[in-house]
Amino acid sequence: MGRPPKLYEVALQLLDDVHQGRITADELLAQTIRCLIIARNEKRQRMETLLESQSSRRH
């Protein structure tokens, strides 16, 4: 299953924003990395919570 079409539309809009000078490439990169770190941390926290839940059920 691929990514939703909306994701591609948003990505193209962001690239166009850089091209048009509405934001800089550095700003886009920084925001992208920030969002990826937040998503990673949220996923990590969910995994830790699930593992703790499984561990407590066994005892």
C-alpha positions as CSV (number, residue, x, y, z in Angstrom):
1,M,0.0,0.0,0.0
2,G,1.4,3.4,-1.0
3,R,1.3,6.8,0.6
4,P,-1.9,8.8,0.3
5,P,-2.1,11.2,-2.6
6,K,-2.6,14.1,-0.2
7,L,1.0,13.5,1.1
8,Y,2.4,14.0,-2.4
9,E,0.3,17.1,-2.9
10,V,1.6,18.6,0.3
11,A,5.2,17.7,-0.5
12,L,4.9,19.3,-4.0
13,Q,3.4,22.5,-2.4
14,L,6.3,22.7,0.1
15,L,8.9,22.3,-2.7
16,D,7.0,25.0,-4.7
17,D,7.1,27.2,-1.5
18,V,10.9,26.9,-1.5
19,H,11.1,27.6,-5.2
20,Q,8.9,30.7,-4.9
21,G,11.0,31.9,-1.9
22,R,8.1,31.7,0.6
23,I,10.4,29.6,2.8
24,T,14.1,28.7,2.6
25,A,15.3,25.2,2.0
26,D,17.0,25.4,5.4
27,E,13.7,26.2,7.1
28,L,12.0,23.3,5.3
29,L,14.8,20.9,6.2
30,A,14.7,22.0,9.8
31,Q,10.9,21.6,10.1
32,T,11.0,18.3,8.3
33,I,13.6,16.9,10.7
34,R,11.7,18.3,13.7
35,C,8.5,16.6,12.6
36,L,10.4,13.3,12.0
37,I,11.9,13.4,15.4
38,I,8.6,14.1,17.0
39,A,7.0,11.2,15.1
40,R,9.9,8.9,16.1
41,N,9.6,9.9,19.7
42,E,5.8,9.3,19.7
43,K,6.2,5.9,18.1
44,R,8.9,5.0,20.6
45,Q,6.7,6.0,23.5
46,R,3.8,4.0,22.1
47,M,6.1,0.9,21.8
48,E,7.4,1.3,25.3
49,T,3.8,1.6,26.7
50,L,2.8,-1.5,24.8
51,L,5.8,-3.4,26.0
52,E,5.2,-2.4,29.6
53,S,1.5,-3.4,29.3
54,Q,2.5,-6.8,27.9
55,S,5.1,-7.2,30.7
56,S,2.6,-6.4,33.4
57,R,0.1,-8.9,32.1
58,R,2.6,-11.7,32.4
59,H,3.2,-11.1,36.1
